[in-house]
Every structure is written in C-alpha cells, then in structure tokens.
Amino acid sequence: VLRPGVAYEFSGGDFEEKRRVPLLSGKTALVICTSDAPEGRSLQALRTLWEEGILGWCGLAASCVTFAEARRSSASRRLHWMRQIDARIAAAFPPAAAGTA
C-alpha cells in the first residue's frame, strides 16, 4: 500500500509548506502493463506515471514495461512478451546469494 507513513511522509511544521520524504529509497519496483492502445505517446505517459508519479514519489527505483495492442496480439507475440517479462524480473530481482537474506 503506497500511502503516507508506509511509502512516504511529509515533513514540515504547522502552517509551513510540507516537503515529501520518500520511505522506500533503495528498493526496486517493476510494473508490467498491457494496453489495447497502439504503441506511442499514451504508453509513454503510462510509463512516466508509474516510474515518476507513483513509485518514484516513494523513492523506489522503478521500471514500467508496457505491451501494446494486447487484445489483438497473437499467441506467439504474448509468449515473446512473457519471455521479456521473465528476463526483466530476473534482472530487477536477482536471487539472493546462498546464506544471505
């Protein structure tokens, strides 16, 4: 849950402008979005919203992967996407070394 006190908080005295303090710095997030929209500006806006507007706000090192025209995609195209997703997950969240956690 990305809410005040969990993901961020605000600092500043009463009657002063508050500044945001991210609480999830040093952590990583990966968002995978599918859309029926064609590849282009709308998907870039979606990536920016997640990476900067939502997850970045909390201090997360964020990445958003988008796949366009999902409804009209073929089975082979979706399989290709799944392979890309597997690779992105492996890169973003490598397994911990034995004996560390």
DOZASE-285927 format. One line per 3 residues: number of its first residue (from 0); their letters; for each residue z, x, y of N, C-alpha, C. Coordinates in steps of 0.1 Angstrom, whole numbers, plus 5000, padded with zeros to 4 digits. Layout:
N
NUM = a = Z,X,Y,Z,X,Y,Z,X,Y  ... $
//
This chain:
101
0 = vlr = 5000,5008,4988,5000,5000,5000,5000,5009,5012  4990,5007,5020,4989,5016,5033,4995,5008,5044  5008,5010,5046,5015,5003,5056,5025,5012,5063 $
3 = pgv = 5030,5008,5075,5039,5016,5082,5052,5019,5073  5056,5031,5074,5068,5036,5066,5064,5041,5052  5052,5038,5048,5047,5043,5035,5036,5053,5037 $
6 = aye = 5026,5049,5045,5014,5057,5047,5014,5064,5061  5020,5058,5070,5021,5063,5084,5033,5057,5091  5037,5062,5102,5047,5056,5111,5043,5059,5125 $
9 = fsg = 5051,5053,5134,5048,5056,5148,5060,5063,5154  5058,5072,5163,5068,5080,5169,5068,5077,5184  5079,5077,5190,5080,5075,5205,5091,5066,5208 $
12 = gdf = 5096,5068,5220,5108,5060,5225,5104,5046,5229  5115,5038,5231,5112,5024,5236,5105,5025,5249  5096,5016,5251,5088,5014,5263,5078,5026,5266 $
15 = eek = 5076,5034,5256,5067,5045,5257,5055,5043,5247  5044,5049,5250,5033,5048,5241,5036,5055,5228  5034,5049,5217,5037,5054,5204,5025,5063,5199 $
18 = rrv = 5028,5073,5191,5018,5080,5185,5020,5079,5170  5008,5079,5163,5008,5077,5149,5012,5090,5142  5020,5089,5132,5024,5101,5124,5019,5098,5109 $
21 = pll = 5009,5105,5104,5005,5103,5090,5015,5108,5081  5017,5100,5070,5027,5104,5060,5021,5108,5047  5008,5108,5045,5001,5112,5033,4993,5124,5034 $
24 = sgk = 4996,5133,5044,4989,5145,5045,4990,5154,5033  4979,5161,5029,4979,5169,5018,4976,5162,5005  4973,5149,5006,4969,5141,4994,4954,5138,4995 $
27 = tal = 4948,5134,4984,4934,5131,4983,4932,5117,4979  4921,5111,4985,4917,5097,4981,4902,5097,4979  4898,5089,4969,4883,5087,4966,4881,5072,4965 $
30 = vic = 4872,5067,4973,4868,5053,4973,4854,5052,4968  4852,5043,4959,4838,5040,4954,4835,5026,4957  4824,5025,4965,4819,5011,4969,4805,5009,4964 $
33 = tsd = 4803,4996,4960,4790,4992,4957,4786,4981,4967  4773,4980,4970,4769,4970,4980,4755,4966,4976  4751,4954,4981,4738,4949,4979,4729,4953,4991 $
36 = ape = 4735,4958,5001,4727,4963,5013,4719,4975,5009  4707,4976,5016,4699,4988,5013,4706,5001,5019  4703,5012,5014,4709,5025,5019,4706,5026,5034 $
39 = grs = 4715,5030,5042,4713,5031,5056,4725,5031,5064  4723,5026,5076,4734,5026,5086,4746,5018,5082  4744,5007,5076,4756,4998,5072,4765,5005,5062 $
42 = lqa = 4758,5013,5052,4766,5020,5043,4773,5032,5049  4767,5038,5059,4773,5049,5066,4786,5044,5074  4784,5032,5079,4796,5026,5086,4807,5023,5077 $
45 = lrt = 4804,5019,5065,4814,5016,5054,4821,5029,5051  4814,5040,5049,4820,5053,5046,4829,5058,5057  4824,5056,5069,4832,5060,5081,4845,5052,5082 $
48 = lwe = 4844,5039,5080,4856,5031,5080,4866,5036,5070  4862,5038,5058,4872,5043,5048,4877,5057,5051  4868,5066,5053,4872,5080,5055,4880,5083,5067 $
51 = egi = 4876,5077,5078,4883,5080,5091,4892,5068,5096  4888,5056,5094,4895,5045,5100,4907,5040,5091  4906,5042,5078,4917,5037,5070,4925,5049,5063 $
54 = lgw = 4918,5056,5055,4925,5067,5048,4928,5079,5056  4919,5083,5065,4922,5094,5075,4933,5091,5084  4935,5078,5087,4946,5073,5096,4959,5077,5090 $
57 = cgl = 4960,5077,5076,4972,5080,5069,4974,5095,5066  4964,5103,5069,4965,5117,5067,4958,5122,5054  4952,5112,5047,4945,5116,5034,4932,5123,5036 $
60 = aas = 4930,5133,5028,4916,5139,5027,4908,5129,5019  4899,5122,5026,4893,5111,5019,4878,5113,5018  4873,5107,5007,4858,5107,5005,4855,5093,5000 $
63 = cvt = 4844,5087,5005,4839,5074,5001,4825,5076,4996  4822,5071,4984,4809,5072,4978,4804,5058,4978  4791,5056,4982,4786,5042,4982,4773,5042,4974 $
66 = fae = 4771,5031,4967,4759,5029,4959,4752,5016,4964  4740,5017,4969,4733,5006,4975,4725,4997,4965  4722,4985,4969,4714,4976,4961,4718,4975,4947 $
69 = arr = 4731,4973,4946,4738,4972,4932,4732,4960,4924  4731,4949,4930,4726,4937,4922,4712,4939,4916  4704,4946,4923,4690,4948,4918,4689,4962,4911 $
72 = ssa = 4699,4968,4908,4698,4981,4901,4696,4980,4886  4689,4989,4880,4687,4989,4866,4699,4995,4858  4699,4992,4845,4710,4998,4837,4710,5013,4838 $
75 = srr = 4698,5019,4838,4698,5034,4838,4703,5039,4852  4700,5032,4862,4705,5036,4875,4720,5035,4876  4726,5024,4870,4740,5023,4870,4747,5034,4861 $
78 = lhw = 4740,5037,4850,4745,5048,4842,4745,5061,4850  4735,5064,4857,4734,5075,4866,4746,5075,4876  4749,5064,4882,4760,5062,4891,4773,5066,4884 $
81 = mrq = 4775,5061,4872,4787,5063,4865,4789,5078,4863  4778,5085,4860,4779,5100,4858,4783,5107,4871  4777,5102,4882,4781,5107,4895,4796,5105,4898 $
84 = ida = 4800,5093,4895,4814,5089,4897,4823,5098,4889  4820,5100,4876,4828,5109,4868,4829,5123,4874  4818,5128,4879,4818,5142,4885,4826,5142,4897 $
87 = ria = 4825,5132,4906,4833,5131,4918,4848,5130,4915  4852,5123,4905,4866,5122,4901,4871,5135,4896  4863,5142,4888,4868,5155,4882,4869,5165,4894 $
90 = aaf = 4860,5164,4903,4861,5174,4915,4873,5171,4924  4875,5158,4926,4886,5154,4936,4900,5155,4929  4901,5153,4916,4914,5153,4910,4913,5161,4897 $
93 = ppa = 4913,5175,4899,4912,5183,4887,4925,5182,4879  4924,5183,4865,4936,5182,4857,4946,5193,4861  4959,5190,4860,4969,5200,4863,4969,5210,4852 $
96 = aag = 4973,5222,4856,4974,5233,4846,4985,5230,4837  4984,5235,4825,4995,5233,4815,5008,5238,4820  5018,5230,4819,5032,5235,4823,5035,5232,4838 $
99 = ta = 5025,5225,4845,5028,5222,4859,5026,5207,4860  5034,5201,4869,5032,5187,4872,5039,5183,4885 $
//
